[in-house]
Amino acid sequence: DREAWLEADRLGWLVCTAPAGNDLVPVDAVPAGTPIGRCVTVRKVKLDQATGEVLKFKSRHAVDGGQVARRLERGGDAPPRSGISSSVVDDVTKKMVLAQAAATDRDLAKADLPNAYMLAPRRGAPGYMHCPSSLPAFDAAGRRLCLRYSCAMWGDRASGHDWGATLRSWLEDAGLRPAEGVPDLYYLHGEAGGHLILCTEVDDLLLSETRCSNRALGRRLIAAIAARMNAQLARSDPPQPPAELPYVAEPTSFAGLSIARDRAARTLTLSTALKVVAAMQDFLPRALDGSAASEPPLRKRALADAANALVLPPASERGPLNAGQRLVQRIIGVLKFVEKTMPRLSLLLHRLSCVMSFPPLPGALRVAHGTLALAYSHRAESLVYGGPDSPEPLVDARLKANIDIGAPAPTGLLGKADATWNSDHEVYGVLVTYASAAVFHQVKKLAPCVSSTDAEIAGTVALSNTIVYCRAIASALGAPCAGPTLCATDNWGNALIANRAGSAARAKHTLRRYTIAQQRMAGGEIAIAHVPDAHNAADFLTKF
């Protein structure tokens, strides 16, 4: 396959050299003090999932941005716009866009811009990158050449920002407007009540459109972006042929998440089952083929106890990571993605994340394998948005909410928080639902607290932070919340003090936390009420 890979490398290098303003120059002609980044080549084989047949060899060349930054630092120069990333919509916004589409029967579509970074001009001086090791280049005098690039380049730390700015200008020129307070979300009002919502994830676009538009707004937008993209390609040297920008109606996946819709039932299902199966094939193949394993994965109480026992060793005992520790980190990385649609993993992953910088072996590996096996056994679990309308919970005069944990979550926005105090693992958990399923779930370590009420209000304030953001998203989607959003707590004292209905004589140490919650209650953004432990759906996020 050597020739196939060389051809893939050549095609990948052509993508880097073709944009207008990019050219090969002698290495000794690069301005003094300007670093030339190493070329990092990533090669992938695309296989037919049914037959295993090789469909395509693909190579992508990128500059080693970390190496460039280190050389600039050693030379006394600050790295170029270090840490600036591309436009990536956050998960809660993405889920609320999909959830609203399910609940209101909007049309969905997606588009993927090929080689997007090459379409964005680089802001500032040109960058330099060595040629791939498989494709060295020399001029007529025998001098080694390198690439001088004036566009965004994979690996360059500033390129994400450059591409994001270019895409934003294209969207705004097409008539879209950025949503207030919600990054990477745009909207467009069309004729006869038509409405388009778009969110961006680097070069992937997700569109949600009212059915009355008959997809006209989305198709018009994609055509406008394609025209801008092909105008850039025409200026390449040599000119590149026009690229297709397919408009994919009702996608079955987006950004790694599997999507299944039932338009008749007005439901949309998000799943990561394929990711779980692939992870099992990579990390626990013996559990799939039924062969005897030397040590079966931990389950149930044994898994919880092992997770609770994980502790980082003292800094003096930490050194370079070994292969087993890096394996643990890889498994955690995969499972963090799976967690997007599987909240039951959150607490176990929090325990693992607390030791991720230096996983203690063999315990961390056993917990990682056990968590992966748990995900596999529940791989059919998913988030199902939409369906029949579910009533909002009622809050009575005693500040108690009637939440039926066995029924579907309400159609509107609802938040729940819980905290665990006075233990070796003090955490709070936050759960937010919208359109009958979770759009946000999180487990976080508590700052030092001196009472259970102190811990509970910390969780409630964290919940209110997310609720305020979710309300902004709902407004941007054209469906603002009609009244305050319920934030449920299973701590009676917490609910009383937040509502100024109980004495705070024994909670003076935590009154400053309540100020934030009370201000949001006074502004009509949230309401805080009590639910029993058995009716608090966030309880599973804080304890096994």
C-alpha positions in Angstrom: 0.0 0.0 0.0 3.0 2.3 -0.1 2.0 3.9 -3.4 -1.6 4.4 -2.2 -0.3 6.2 0.9 2.1 8.3 -1.2 -0.8 9.4 -3.4 -2.9 10.2 -0.4 0.0 12.3 1.0 0.3 14.1 -2.3 -3.4 14.9 -2.5 -3.3 16.1 1.1 -0.3 18.3 0.4 -2.0 19.8 -2.6 -4.8 21.0 -0.4 -2.2 22.8 1.7 -0.2 24.4 -1.2 -3.1 25.4 -3.5 -4.7 28.3 -1.6 -4.0 31.8 -3.0 -1.0 33.3 -1.1 0.6 29.9 -0.2 3.8 29.0 -1.9 7.0 27.0 -1.4 10.1 29.0 -0.5 13.7 28.1 0.4 14.2 27.4 4.1 17.2 29.8 4.2 14.9 32.6 2.9 12.6 32.5 5.9 13.0 35.7 8.0 15.5 35.3 10.8 13.8 34.3 14.1 10.7 33.0 12.4 10.1 29.4 13.4 9.3 26.8 10.7 6.8 24.3 12.1 7.3 20.6 11.8 4.8 19.0 9.4 2.6 16.4 11.2 0.9 13.9 8.9 -2.2 12.0 10.0 -3.2 9.0 7.9 -6.6 7.3 8.0 -8.1 4.3 6.3 -11.8 4.4 5.6 -13.3 0.9 5.7 -16.6 -0.5 4.6 -18.2 -1.3 8.0 -20.0 -4.3 6.5 -17.2 -6.0 4.5 -14.0 -4.5 6.0 -12.9 -3.5 2.4 -10.7 -0.5 2.2 -12.6 2.4 0.6 -10.2 5.3 0.8 -6.7 6.3 2.0 -6.7 9.8 3.4 -3.8 12.0 4.6 -4.0 15.3 6.3 -0.9 17.5 6.9 -0.8 19.9 9.8 1.7 22.3 11.3 3.0 21.4 14.8 1.6 24.5 16.5 2.9 23.5 19.9 6.5 23.3 18.6 6.1 26.8 17.0 4.7 28.2 20.3 7.7 26.8 22.3 10.2 28.3 19.9 8.5 31.7 20.1 8.5 31.5 23.9 12.2 30.6 23.9 12.9 33.6 21.7 11.0 35.9 24.0 7.9 36.3 21.8 4.4 35.5 22.9 2.8 32.6 21.0 0.4 33.9 18.4 -3.1 34.2 19.9 -2.5 31.1 22.0 -5.5 29.2 23.2 -8.0 30.8 20.7 -10.3 28.0 19.4 -12.7 27.7 16.6 -16.5 28.1 16.6 -17.9 25.1 18.5 -21.5 25.2 19.7 -21.8 23.9 23.3 -23.7 20.7 24.0 -26.6 22.2 25.8 -27.4 24.6 22.9 -27.1 21.7 20.4 -29.4 19.5 22.4 -32.0 22.3 22.8 -32.0 23.0 19.1 -32.6 19.3 18.4 -35.2 19.1 21.2 -37.1 22.1 20.0 -37.1 20.6 16.4 -38.6 17.4 17.8 -41.3 19.1 19.9 -42.4 21.6 17.2 -41.8 19.4 14.2 -39.2 21.6 12.5 -37.2 20.4 9.5 -33.5 19.5 10.3 -30.5 19.6 7.9 -26.8 19.6 8.1 -23.8 20.6 5.8 -20.1 20.0 6.1 -17.6 22.4 4.5 -14.7 20.5 3.1 -11.1 21.7 4.0 -12.7 24.7 5.7 -9.5 26.1 7.2 -7.9 26.5 3.8 -10.8 29.0 3.0 -9.9 31.5 5.7 -7.2 34.1 5.3 -4.5 34.1 8.0 -4.5 37.3 10.1 -1.1 38.7 10.5 2.3 37.6 9.0 2.5 34.4 7.0 3.4 31.1 8.8 5.9 28.5 7.7 5.8 24.7 7.7 8.3 22.1 6.6 7.2 19.7 3.8 6.0 16.3 4.7 8.8 13.8 5.3 7.3 11.6 2.5 7.3 14.6 0.0 10.6 16.6 0.4 10.9 19.5 -2.1 14.0 21.3 -3.4 14.5 24.2 -5.8 16.7 24.2 -8.9 19.7 25.1 -6.8 19.2 22.2 -4.5 17.9 24.3 -1.6 15.3 22.6 0.7 11.9 24.2 0.4 9.2 24.8 3.0 5.6 26.0 2.8 4.8 29.7 3.4 1.1 29.9 4.2 -1.2 32.9 4.3 -4.4 31.0 5.1 -5.5 29.2 8.2 -3.7 25.9 8.6 -4.5 22.8 10.6 -2.5 22.8 13.8 -1.8 26.5 13.8 -3.0 27.9 17.1 -4.5 30.9 15.5 -6.3 29.1 12.7 -9.4 28.2 14.6 -10.1 31.9 15.3 -9.3 32.8 11.7 -11.8 30.3 10.3 -14.4 31.2 12.9 -14.2 34.9 11.9 -14.5 34.0 8.2 -17.5 31.8 8.7 -19.2 34.4 10.8 -18.8 37.0 8.1 -20.2 34.6 5.5 -23.3 33.9 7.7 -23.9 37.6 8.5 -23.5 38.5 4.8 -26.2 35.9 4.1 -28.6 37.7 6.4 -28.2 35.6 9.6 -27.8 37.3 13.0 -25.9 36.0 16.0 -28.1 35.0 18.9 -27.7 37.3 21.9 -25.8 35.7 24.7 -25.5 32.3 23.0 -22.2 31.6 21.1 -22.2 30.0 17.7 -26.0 30.2 17.3 -27.6 32.2 14.5 -31.1 32.9 13.3 -32.9 34.2 10.2 -36.5 35.3 9.8 -37.9 34.7 6.4 -41.2 35.4 4.6 -44.6 34.2 5.8 -43.4 33.3 9.3 -40.4 31.2 8.2 -37.6 30.9 10.7 -34.2 29.3 10.4 -31.8 28.4 13.3 -28.2 27.5 12.6 -25.4 26.3 15.0 -21.8 25.8 14.0 -19.3 23.2 15.1 -16.1 24.2 13.3 -17.0 23.3 9.7 -20.2 21.4 10.5 -23.5 23.3 10.2 -26.8 22.2 11.9 -29.9 23.8 10.6 -33.4 23.8 12.1 -36.2 25.4 10.0 -40.0 25.9 10.3 -41.9 23.5 8.0 -43.8 26.4 6.4 -40.5 27.5 4.8 -40.3 24.2 2.9 -36.5 24.2 3.5 -36.1 27.3 1.2 -34.2 29.3 3.8 -31.7 26.6 4.5 -31.1 25.7 0.9 -30.6 29.4 0.1 -28.1 29.8 2.9 -26.1 26.7 1.8 -26.0 28.0 -1.8 -24.7 31.3 -0.6 -21.9 29.7 1.5 -21.0 27.4 -1.5 -20.6 30.5 -3.7 -18.2 32.1 -1.2 -16.3 28.8 -0.8 -15.9 28.3 -4.6 -14.9 31.9 -5.1 -12.0 31.2 -2.8 -11.1 27.9 -4.6 -11.1 29.8 -8.0 -8.3 32.0 -6.7 -6.1 29.0 -5.8 -2.9 28.2 -7.7 -3.6 26.2 -9.7 -7.4 27.0 -9.6 -9.3 24.3 -7.8 -12.5 22.9 -9.3 -15.8 23.9 -7.5 -16.5 21.9 -4.5 -19.9 20.5 -3.6 -21.6 21.5 -0.4 -24.4 19.0 0.0 -27.5 20.0 1.9 -28.3 16.8 3.9 -32.0 16.8 4.9 -33.0 15.0 8.2 -29.5 13.8 9.1 -29.0 10.6 11.0 -25.9 11.9 12.8 -24.3 15.2 13.8 -20.9 15.8 15.5 -20.6 12.1 16.4 -24.2 11.8 17.9 -26.6 9.4 16.2 -30.0 10.9 15.5 -33.3 9.0 14.9 -36.6 10.8 14.3 -40.2 9.8 14.4 -42.0 12.7 12.8 -45.4 11.2 13.4 -44.8 10.9 17.1 -42.7 14.1 17.2 -39.8 12.5 18.9 -36.0 12.7 18.3 -33.6 10.2 19.8 -29.9 11.0 20.5 -27.6 8.0 21.0 -23.9 7.2 21.3 -24.4 3.4 21.0 -22.0 3.1 18.0 -19.3 4.9 20.0 -19.7 2.4 22.8 -19.5 -0.6 20.6 -16.4 0.8 18.9 -14.8 1.5 22.3 -15.5 -2.1 23.4 -13.8 -3.4 20.2 -10.8 -1.2 21.0 -10.4 -1.7 24.7 -12.3 -4.8 25.8 -12.6 -7.0 22.7 -12.7 -10.2 24.8 -15.9 -9.1 26.4 -17.5 -8.9 23.0 -16.4 -12.3 21.5 -17.4 -14.2 24.7 -13.9 -15.5 25.3 -12.8 -16.0 28.9 -11.1 -12.9 30.3 -8.4 -13.1 32.9 -10.3 -10.6 35.0 -13.9 -9.8 34.3 -14.9 -6.1 34.5 -16.1 -4.8 37.9 -19.8 -4.4 38.3 -22.3 -2.8 40.6 -21.2 -2.3 44.2 -17.6 -3.6 43.5 -17.3 -0.9 40.8 -18.6 1.8 43.0 -16.3 0.9 45.9 -13.3 0.8 43.6 -14.2 4.2 42.1 -14.6 5.7 45.6 -11.1 4.3 46.6 -9.3 6.1 43.8 -6.8 8.6 45.1 -4.0 10.6 43.4 -0.6 9.7 44.8 1.5 12.5 46.3 3.2 14.8 43.8 6.6 13.5 44.9 5.6 10.0 43.7 4.4 11.0 40.3 6.6 10.7 37.2 6.2 10.1 33.5 3.0 8.3 32.6 3.3 4.6 31.6 1.3 2.8 28.9 -1.4 1.6 31.4 -2.0 5.1 32.6 -2.2 6.5 29.1 -4.7 3.7 28.3 -6.9 4.9 31.2 -6.8 8.4 29.9 -7.9 7.2 26.4 -10.8 5.3 27.8 -11.9 8.3 29.9 -11.7 10.5 26.8 -14.0 8.1 24.9 -16.5 7.7 27.8 -16.7 11.5 28.3 -18.2 11.7 24.8 -20.6 8.7 25.6 -21.7 10.5 28.7 -23.4 13.2 26.6 -26.3 10.8 26.1 -25.8 8.5 29.2 -26.0 10.4 32.5 -25.6 7.2 34.5 -21.9 7.4 33.8 -21.4 10.8 35.2 -20.5 10.0 38.8 -18.1 7.2 37.8 -16.4 9.4 35.3 -16.1 12.2 37.9 -14.2 9.8 40.1 -11.9 8.8 37.2 -11.4 12.4 36.1 -10.2 13.3 39.6 -7.2 11.0 39.1 -6.8 11.4 35.4 -3.6 13.4 35.6 -1.8 10.4 37.1 -4.2 7.4 37.2 -3.2 5.0 40.0 -2.8 1.4 38.7 -4.3 -1.1 38.7 -7.3 0.4 40.3 -8.0 3.2 37.8 -7.8 0.7 34.9 -10.2 -1.7 36.5 -12.7 1.2 37.1 -12.2 2.4 33.5 -12.9 -1.0 32.1 -15.9 -1.5 34.5 -17.4 1.9 33.4 -16.9 1.0 29.8 -18.6 -2.4 30.3 -21.5 -0.6 32.1 -21.9 1.7 29.2 -22.0 -1.3 26.8 -24.6 -3.1 28.9 -26.8 0.1 28.7 -25.8 1.1 25.1 -29.5 1.1 24.1 -30.2 4.0 26.5 -30.7 7.3 24.8 -32.1 10.8 25.2 -35.6 11.0 23.7 -36.9 14.5 23.1 -40.5 15.5 22.3 -43.5 13.3 22.3 -46.8 14.0 24.1 -46.8 17.2 26.2 -46.0 16.7 29.8 -47.4 19.1 32.4 -45.2 21.5 34.4 -44.8 20.6 38.1 -46.9 22.6 40.5 -45.5 24.4 43.5 -47.9 24.8 46.4 -48.0 27.5 49.1 -45.6 25.4 51.3 -42.9 25.7 48.6 -43.2 22.0 47.7 -43.2 20.7 44.2 -45.0 17.7 42.9 -42.5 16.0 40.5 -43.4 12.4 39.5 -39.9 10.9 38.8 -41.5 7.9 37.1 -43.3 10.1 34.5 -41.6 11.7 31.4 -39.9 15.0 32.2 -42.0 18.1 31.6 -42.1 19.7 28.2 -40.7 23.0 29.5 -37.4 23.8 31.2 -36.9 22.2 34.6 -33.8 22.0 36.8 -32.8 19.8 39.8 -29.7 19.9 42.0 -28.3 17.7 44.8 -25.2 17.7 46.9 -23.2 15.3 49.1 -21.5 16.8 52.1 -19.4 15.5 55.0 -17.9 12.6 53.0 -14.6 11.8 51.3 -16.2 12.8 48.0 -18.1 16.1 48.3 -19.8 16.9 45.0 -22.9 18.5 43.6 -25.0 17.3 40.7 -27.0 19.3 38.3 -29.7 18.0 35.9 -31.7 20.2 33.4 -34.4 18.8 31.2 -36.2 20.4 28.2 -38.7 18.8 25.8 -39.0 15.8 28.1 -35.3 14.8 28.3 -32.0 15.9 29.7 -30.1 18.8 27.9 -27.5 19.2 30.7 -26.1 17.0 33.4 -23.0 17.5 35.4 -21.1 16.4 38.5 -18.6 18.8 40.1 -16.4 18.8 43.1 -17.7 21.2 45.9 -15.6 24.0 47.3 -15.1 23.6 51.0 -18.5 23.7 52.8 -19.3 23.8 56.5 -22.8 22.4 56.5 -25.2 20.5 54.3 -27.2 23.6 53.6 -24.0 25.3 52.4 -23.4 22.4 50.1 -27.0 22.4 48.8 -27.1 26.1 48.0 -23.8 25.8 46.1 -25.4 23.2 43.9 -28.6 25.3 43.6 -26.6 28.4 42.5 -24.7 26.3 40.0 -28.0 25.0 38.7 -29.4 28.5 38.4 -26.3 29.5 36.3 -27.2 26.9 33.8 -30.9 27.7 33.9 -30.3 31.3 33.1 -28.2 30.2 30.1 -30.9 27.7 29.0 -33.5 30.5 29.2 -31.3 32.6 26.9 -31.1 29.7 24.4 -34.9 29.2 24.5 -35.4 32.9 23.7 -32.9 32.7 20.9 -34.8 29.7 19.5 -38.0 31.9 19.4 -39.6 30.1 22.4 -38.9 32.2 25.5 -39.9 30.8 28.9 -43.3 32.1 30.0 -42.5 32.3 33.7 -39.7 31.5 36.2 -38.0 28.1 35.8 -38.3 25.7 38.7 -35.0 24.7 40.5 -35.8 21.7 42.7 -33.9 20.9 45.9 -34.3 18.1 48.3 -32.9 20.2 51.2 -35.9 21.8 53.1 -33.7 24.4 54.8 -32.2 25.4 51.5 -35.7 26.0 50.0 -36.8 28.0 53.0 -33.8 30.3 53.2 -33.8 30.9 49.4 -37.5 32.0 49.6 -36.9 34.1 52.8 -39.4 31.8 54.5 -37.2 30.4 57.3 -34.7 31.6 59.8 -31.1 31.8 58.7 -29.7 32.1 62.2 -27.8 28.9 61.8 -26.8 29.6 58.2 -25.2 33.0 58.4 -22.0 31.4 57.0 -23.6 30.8 53.7 -25.9 33.8 53.2 -23.7 35.3 50.5 -24.5 32.3 48.2 -28.2 32.9 48.6 -27.9 36.5 47.4 -27.4 35.3 43.8 -30.3 32.9 43.9 -32.6 35.5 45.5 -31.7 38.1 42.9 -32.6 35.6 40.2 -35.9 34.8 41.9 -36.7 38.5 42.2 -36.0 38.9 38.5 -38.5 36.2 37.6 -35.9 33.8 36.2 -36.0 31.0 38.7 -38.2 29.6 41.5 -36.8 27.3 44.2 -38.9 24.7 45.7 -38.5 21.5 47.8 -38.9 17.9 46.5 -38.4 14.7 48.6 -35.2 12.8 48.0 -37.2 10.1 46.2 -38.5 12.6 43.7 -35.2 14.4 43.0 -33.9 13.0 39.7 -30.5 14.6 40.3 -29.9 12.3 43.3 -28.2 9.7 41.2 -25.5 12.2 40.2 -24.1 12.5 43.7 -24.2 9.0 45.2 -24.0 5.4 44.1 
